[in-house]
Amino acid sequence: MLLENRVAVVTGAGRGIGREFALELARQGAAVVVNDLGVGLRGDSTDEDPATAVCDEIEALGGRAVPSHESVTDFAAAERIVATATDTFGQIDILVNNAGIVRDRTLVKMTEDDFDAVIATHLKGAFNLARHAVPVMKEAGYGRIINVTSSAGLRGNFGQTNYGAAKAGIMGMTFVWALELARAGITVNAIAPAGATRMTAALAGDADAPPDPRLDPAMNAPLIAYLASEQAAHVNGQLFGRTDFSYTIFQHPKQIAWMNKDGGWDAESVASEFDGMLGQHLQKVGMVMPSGLSQDAARS
């Protein structure tokens, strides 16, 4: 097992991709704090308790787990999530920032609350958890942080100003933390996962079609387990993804072309030379949708 005697906190771990992360970390030997409020897709309260259900699954596998029902959006509550790990299991070695909600609307229809709620859950939530977990990791001289980003933030997606901004911000925080924490034995990486979950239900092409194994959310989890392990000590500040049966790595953003003019440019010369120098390298905006999901459905 890759993670024997390690302790992990996984936020948003009650369903979907987060649930698969928690189960795989447990299979690899980690004790897991399963954090999930049990809210709906938009962050609305429900009577459900998926965190406890996942803990029951982990215990049935012979693992150790404890639920957490705190909100990642609250700074003090995030401290209590970390304390659940240290109080119950004595340490925190792994943090997977996965919690998220969606409130998809085009820019001219998005409300301030739609924007603030999504930013608070994804972006501030990741900051809150890391801010409280890192001091404990630094004292131990070991830590693994895996942030969940999205192609919506790396490439853009129709109707997701809030979500795309949050996920792009998570990319930026990943780079900064990787630089700041490497000397303390802490690595920080990010993954843009893929899979059919309740978050992607609106994008599905044919709801009655048999499940496509390429969209199984569990297929993201083995990479997370590896990145959380001692064997991945040399992997830091990287962005990973998944497409079908492949894991991918992004090098983004990076400079790929230059236009140079001795003495500098004026507007007329930029207009004259742009297409021949930079225009040929313009990138296509928008997510590359996994097989079985429809981009058109996201725009309806």
NORGI-V322713 format. One record per backbone hydrogen bond with DSSP energy under -1.0 kcal/mol. CO is the residue of the C=O (numbers start at 1). NH is the residue of the N-H. E is the energy in kcal/mol with one decimal. If there is no record, write none. Layout:
# NORGI-V322713
CO,NH,E  CO,NH,E
This chain:
# NORGI-V322713
3,6,-2.0  6,31,-2.5  7,93,-2.5  7,94,-2.1  8,33,-3.0  9,96,-2.9  10,35,-2.4  15,19,-1.7  16,20,-1.7  17,21,-2.1  18,22,-2.3  19,23,-2.5  20,24,-2.3  21,25,-2.6  22,26,-2.0  23,27,-2.4  24,28,-1.7  25,30,-2.4  26,29,-2.0  28,3,-2.7  31,8,-3.2  32,66,-2.0  33,10,-2.3  34,68,-2.4  35,13,-2.4  40,43,-1.9  41,102,-2.4  44,40,-2.9  49,53,-1.4  50,54,-2.3  51,55,-2.0  52,56,-2.2  53,57,-1.7  54,58,-2.5  55,59,-2.6  56,60,-1.9  57,61,-1.1  58,63,-2.6  59,62,-1.3  64,32,-2.1  66,34,-2.3  68,36,-2.6  71,74,-1.1  74,78,-2.3  75,79,-1.4  76,80,-1.4  77,81,-1.8  78,82,-2.0  79,83,-2.3  80,84,-1.9  81,85,-1.2  82,86,-2.2  83,87,-3.3  84,88,-1.7  85,89,-2.8  86,90,-1.1  93,144,-2.1  94,9,-2.3  95,146,-2.8  96,11,-2.3  96,98,-1.2  97,148,-2.2  106,109,-1.6  106,110,-1.4  111,115,-2.0  112,116,-3.0  113,117,-2.6  114,118,-1.4  115,119,-2.3  116,120,-2.5  117,121,-1.8  118,122,-2.4  119,123,-1.1  119,124,-2.2  120,125,-1.0  122,126,-1.4  123,127,-2.0  124,128,-3.3  125,129,-2.2  126,130,-2.3  127,131,-3.0  128,132,-1.3  129,133,-2.3  130,134,-2.7  133,137,-2.2  134,138,-3.3  135,139,-1.8  136,140,-1.5  137,141,-1.4  137,142,-1.7  143,187,-2.0  144,95,-2.7  145,189,-2.4  146,97,-2.0  147,191,-2.2  150,153,-1.4  150,154,-1.7  151,155,-3.0  151,156,-1.0  155,286,-2.4  157,160,-1.5  159,105,-1.4  160,164,-3.1  161,165,-2.0  162,166,-2.2  163,167,-2.6  164,168,-2.4  165,169,-2.2  166,170,-2.0  167,171,-1.6  168,172,-2.0  169,173,-2.5  170,174,-2.3  171,175,-1.8  172,176,-2.1  173,177,-3.0  174,178,-2.2  175,179,-1.6  176,180,-2.3  177,181,-2.6  181,184,-1.6  181,186,-1.6  182,185,-1.9  185,143,-1.5  187,145,-2.6  188,237,-2.7  189,147,-2.8  190,240,-2.7  191,149,-2.1  192,242,-1.0  200,203,-1.8  201,204,-1.0  203,294,-3.0  206,209,-1.5  212,215,-2.3  213,216,-1.3  215,196,-3.4  216,219,-1.9  217,220,-1.5  218,221,-1.0  220,224,-1.1  221,225,-2.3  222,226,-2.1  223,227,-2.6  224,228,-1.7  226,229,-1.9  229,232,-1.2  230,233,-1.4  232,235,-1.8  238,190,-2.5  239,250,-2.9  240,192,-3.0  241,248,-2.7  243,246,-2.6  246,243,-2.3  248,241,-2.3  261,264,-2.7  266,270,-2.2  267,271,-2.3  268,272,-1.6  269,273,-2.1  270,274,-2.4  273,277,-1.5  274,278,-2.4  274,279,-2.8  278,281,-2.2  279,282,-1.2  290,293,-2.0  292,205,-1.5
